Amino acid sequence: MRKNLSLRVVRGYAGIVGAMDLATGLGLMAMPAFTLAQMGATVPGAEALGYVRFSGVFVGAVGASYLVALARGGVARLRGALEFTLIARAGAGGFSAVAVAAGWFDRAWLIVAATDLTCAAVQAWILARGIQDDE
């Protein structure tokens, strides 16, 4: 029988990825050209930056989902956030990979695909193992 993962470990993971996504989302909303340049991605024309900002709202909301679950506490809330964000990450990661392969996005977007798909896999593993309420 597999041992459940410590709630403390899962909270650490959720805090790191939540802060990463919230910061990235805020950057895409407030300074889209700068944030894309830091990612190594091609910065689109000014007319497209509104869509980048809109995407930033989505990224920031995913990050906030982890952080809200942490703030409210409890295994059930954290599990719910991991389930919800797993779906969002798998979708974003899969789309980014296809977009690079189709030539819609430049190769710098592979880091987004790799990050999101890796986080989706980690979260699927966490959910399969279970979370031990060690508080």
Summary of the structure (lengths in Angstrom):
residues: 135
radius of gyration: 16.0
end to end distance: 21.8
largest distance: 55.5
contacts: 405
relative contact order: 0.18
helix: 81%
strand: 3%
